[in-house]
Amino acid sequence: MSPEYRVLITDRPWSESDIEREILADVGVEVVEAPDSDEATLIEAVRDCDAIATCWAKVTAGVIQAAERCRHVARMGIGLDNIAVDEATRRGIPVTNVPDYCVSEVSDHALALILACARNIGFFHGRTKQGEYDLAAAGSMRRLSECTLGLVGLGHTARALVPKARALGMTVIATTPSGNDYGTGCRMVSFEEVLEKGDFISVHAPLTEATRHLFDAAAFERMKPSAYLINTARGGLIDESAMWDSLKAGQIAGAGLDVFDPEPPDLDRPLFRDERVIVTPHAAFVSRESVVELRQRVAKQIAAVLSGERPASVVNPEVYDDHAAKDGGD
């Protein structure tokens, strides 16, 4: 019997799609995969698909407009900056994400970058591997229990980081647009105070038009020359050229970066080759457990939509509200 539905997977960082295929086969779905993730390829690939699952590929307004049968766009992750949510909403298409699947992993990774920066792990590792055994070659190191961690954003991941940092004796302050501490007991301060007080600043904000290049030249000028910037959120939150200028000028001590703009980045750029900058390949979300959980939850969201049910974690619930209003009208 031929499948009733087709679901497009635009891209994936794992080796196969067996988990998705197994779950979706139960509701009559054929899983297809795009040969490339550029817009033109996706526009052709989505024309006869009933749902789209995307990891990092950009599901633009053009892609959504071409997907005339599409009933669902699923983000295989948390952030939504690669999906034209407004266009999906305009067409009545629910968009979902998985906002809490890798909270433990990303908060662990942020803490690992903090520790690696604090103890010059990356610097010592690289130098020692090259045959240099010299404690004095690195910059000074701080006692973490006398340091302040500033959090920019206080979502699930940042809130999970709070007790881990406090276990090391760190003082934790945070900034959010709402000023809500979400029960963490963090002292809520302005963005400017985080810049001025933070010995380590960990970024956990969403990428929007308002937050793009939140860390620009002016922000780096306000940071301590001994401070480190940690980013496990989105690369576009940081103006990388401004970061390089500030690092060269000694306005900051270094950084731990897991995300970039664009991805993958040009690793030949001097910022990423500098010994004061630790770089990991957007790996913070990964563990054996988190990846399996993510894939299962996304597949179940798609199965729910194609079965006529409301899925978990709808980011544009107005598409259901509008539908209910129309059904209830005369």
C-alpha positions in Angstrom: 0.0 0.0 0.0 1.4 3.4 -1.0 2.0 5.9 1.8 -0.7 8.5 2.5 1.7 11.3 3.4 5.2 12.6 2.6 7.4 14.3 5.2 10.6 16.2 4.1 13.6 16.2 6.3 15.7 19.2 5.2 18.9 18.3 7.0 20.2 16.4 9.9 23.5 16.1 11.9 22.9 12.4 12.7 23.8 9.5 10.3 20.4 8.2 9.4 16.6 8.7 9.8 15.5 5.3 11.2 13.9 6.6 14.3 11.8 9.1 12.3 10.8 6.5 9.7 9.8 3.9 12.3 7.5 6.3 14.2 6.0 7.9 11.1 5.4 4.7 9.3 2.6 4.0 11.8 0.6 6.9 10.3 1.3 6.1 6.7 4.2 8.5 6.1 7.0 8.3 3.6 10.1 10.1 4.8 12.1 11.9 2.1 15.3 13.8 2.5 16.4 16.9 0.6 19.7 16.4 -1.4 20.8 19.9 -0.3 19.6 22.6 2.1 19.7 25.7 -0.1 16.4 27.5 -0.8 16.1 26.5 -4.4 16.5 22.8 -3.6 14.1 22.9 -0.7 11.4 24.7 -2.8 11.5 21.8 -5.3 11.6 19.2 -2.6 8.6 20.4 -0.6 6.1 20.7 -3.4 4.3 17.4 -2.7 5.1 17.2 1.1 2.6 17.3 3.9 5.1 18.3 6.6 8.6 19.7 6.9 11.2 18.8 9.6 14.2 21.0 9.7 17.3 21.1 11.8 19.4 24.1 10.7 18.2 24.6 7.1 16.4 27.8 6.4 12.7 27.2 5.8 12.0 30.6 4.3 8.7 32.2 3.2 9.5 31.0 -0.3 9.9 27.4 0.8 6.6 27.6 2.8 4.7 29.1 -0.1 5.9 26.3 -2.4 4.7 23.7 0.0 1.1 23.8 -1.0 0.2 20.6 0.9 2.1 21.5 4.0 0.3 21.1 7.3 3.2 21.3 9.7 6.7 22.7 10.1 8.7 21.0 12.8 12.0 22.5 14.2 14.3 19.7 15.2 15.7 21.8 18.1 14.8 24.9 20.1 15.5 28.1 18.2 13.2 29.3 15.5 15.3 31.9 13.7 15.7 29.6 10.6 11.9 29.3 10.1 9.6 31.9 8.6 7.1 31.5 11.4 5.1 34.6 10.3 4.5 33.1 6.9 3.5 29.7 8.3 1.1 31.4 10.7 -0.4 33.4 7.8 -1.1 30.2 6.0 -2.5 28.5 9.1 0.4 26.0 9.5 1.4 25.1 13.0 5.1 25.4 13.8 6.6 23.3 16.6 9.9 23.1 18.4 11.3 21.0 21.3 12.2 23.7 23.8 13.5 21.6 26.7 15.1 18.4 25.3 18.8 19.3 25.8 18.7 21.6 28.8 21.1 19.5 30.8 23.5 19.1 27.9 23.7 22.8 26.9 24.0 24.0 30.5 26.8 21.4 31.1 28.5 22.6 27.9 28.3 26.2 29.0 29.8 25.3 32.3 32.5 23.3 30.6 33.5 26.3 28.5 33.5 28.5 31.6 35.8 26.0 33.4 38.0 25.6 30.3 38.4 29.4 30.0 39.0 29.9 33.7 41.7 27.2 33.8 43.3 28.0 30.4 42.5 24.4 29.4 42.4 25.1 25.6 45.6 27.1 25.7 47.6 24.6 27.8 46.3 21.6 25.8 47.3 23.1 22.5 50.7 24.3 23.7 51.5 21.0 25.5 50.5 18.9 22.5 53.0 20.9 20.5 55.8 20.1 22.9 55.7 23.2 25.1 55.5 22.5 28.8 55.3 26.0 30.3 52.9 27.0 33.0 54.0 30.7 32.8 53.1 31.0 29.1 49.4 31.5 29.9 47.5 34.4 31.3 46.5 34.7 34.9 43.7 32.4 36.3 40.9 33.2 38.7 39.4 31.4 41.7 35.8 30.7 40.4 34.3 31.1 43.9 35.3 34.8 43.7 33.9 35.3 40.3 30.6 36.6 39.0 28.7 34.8 36.3 26.4 37.1 34.3 23.5 35.4 32.4 22.0 37.1 29.3 18.6 35.5 29.1 17.1 33.2 31.7 15.3 30.5 29.8 15.4 26.7 30.6 19.1 26.3 29.9 20.2 29.4 31.8 18.1 28.4 34.8 19.7 24.9 34.7 23.1 26.6 34.7 22.4 28.6 37.9 22.8 25.8 40.5 25.8 24.3 38.6 27.6 27.6 38.8 26.6 28.2 42.4 28.0 24.8 43.3 31.4 26.2 42.3 30.8 29.2 44.5 30.1 31.7 41.7 27.8 34.6 42.3 25.2 34.6 39.6 23.4 37.7 38.2 21.1 37.8 35.2 19.3 40.1 32.8 16.0 39.6 30.9 13.6 42.0 29.3 10.9 41.1 31.9 13.2 41.2 34.9 11.6 37.8 36.0 14.0 35.6 37.9 11.8 32.5 37.4 12.3 31.4 41.0 16.1 31.2 40.7 16.8 33.9 43.2 19.3 35.5 40.8 19.7 39.2 41.3 18.2 40.7 38.2 20.1 43.6 36.7 20.4 45.6 33.5 22.3 44.3 30.4 24.8 47.1 31.1 25.4 45.8 34.6 25.9 42.3 33.4 28.6 43.6 31.0 30.3 45.6 33.8 30.1 43.0 36.6 30.5 39.7 34.8 33.8 37.8 35.0 32.1 35.3 32.8 29.1 36.2 30.7 27.0 33.3 29.3 24.5 34.1 26.5 21.2 32.3 26.5 19.0 34.8 24.5 16.9 34.0 21.4 18.1 35.5 18.1 15.7 38.1 16.9 16.0 41.3 15.0 16.2 43.1 18.3 19.0 40.9 19.7 21.1 40.4 16.5 24.7 41.6 17.3 23.6 42.4 20.9 27.3 42.0 21.6 28.7 44.8 19.5 31.7 47.1 19.9 30.0 49.1 22.5 29.1 46.1 24.6 32.7 44.7 24.5 34.0 48.1 25.6 31.9 47.8 28.8 33.2 44.4 29.7 36.0 43.8 32.0 39.4 43.2 30.3 39.6 40.0 32.4 36.1 38.8 31.3 35.2 35.8 29.1 32.1 35.6 26.8 30.4 32.2 26.5 27.9 31.6 23.8 25.9 28.4 23.4 22.8 30.2 22.1 23.0 31.6 18.5 26.0 33.0 16.7 24.2 36.0 15.4 24.0 37.4 18.9 27.6 38.4 18.6 29.3 40.7 16.1 32.3 38.5 15.5 34.3 41.3 13.9 33.8 43.5 16.9 34.8 40.6 19.2 38.0 40.1 17.3 38.8 43.8 17.5 38.1 43.8 21.3 40.2 40.7 21.8 43.1 42.3 19.9 42.7 45.5 22.0 42.7 43.6 25.3 39.1 44.6 26.1 38.2 41.0 26.9 40.3 38.1 28.0 38.8 35.4 25.7 35.7 33.4 24.7 34.1 30.0 24.6 32.0 29.7 21.4 29.8 26.8 20.3 27.7 28.7 17.8 28.6 31.0 14.9 27.2 33.2 12.1 27.2 31.6 9.6 27.5 27.9 10.3 29.8 26.3 9.6 32.2 29.3 10.1 35.3 30.1 8.2 37.8 28.5 10.6 40.7 30.3 8.9 39.5 33.6 10.4 42.0 34.8 13.1 39.3 35.0 15.8 38.8 31.2 15.7 42.6 30.5 15.5 43.4 32.7 18.5 44.5 30.6 21.6 42.3 32.7 23.8 39.1 31.5 22.1 37.8 28.0 22.6 35.7 26.7 19.7 33.3 23.7 19.5 31.2 22.8 16.5 27.6 23.5 17.7 28.0 20.4 19.9 26.4 21.7 23.1 23.0 20.0 22.5 24.5 16.5 21.8 24.3 13.5 24.0 23.2 10.0 23.1 20.1 10.5 25.2 19.2 14.0 24.0 19.4 13.2 20.3 17.2 10.2 20.6 14.7 12.2 22.7 14.7 15.0 20.1 14.1 12.8 17.2 11.3 10.8 18.9 9.5 14.0 20.0 9.7 15.6 16.6 8.4 12.5 14.9 5.5 12.3 17.3 4.6 15.9 16.8 4.4 15.3 13.0 2.4 12.1 13.5 -0.1 14.0 15.7 -0.6 16.8 13.1 -1.1 14.3 10.3 -3.6 12.3 12.5 -5.7 15.4 13.0 -4.4 16.1 16.6 -2.8 19.1 18.2 0.9 18.5 18.7 3.0 19.5 21.7 5.0 22.7 21.8 3.2 24.8 19.2 4.9 28.2 18.9 2.1 29.8 16.9 -1.0 28.6 18.8 -3.1 31.3 17.1 -3.4 29.0 14.0 -5.5 26.7 16.2 -7.4 29.6 17.9 -8.3 31.1 14.4 -9.4 27.7 13.2 -11.6 27.2 16.3 -13.1 30.6 15.9 -14.0 29.9 12.3 -15.5 26.5 13.2 -17.6 28.2 15.9 -18.8 31.0 13.7 -22.0 31.2 11.6 
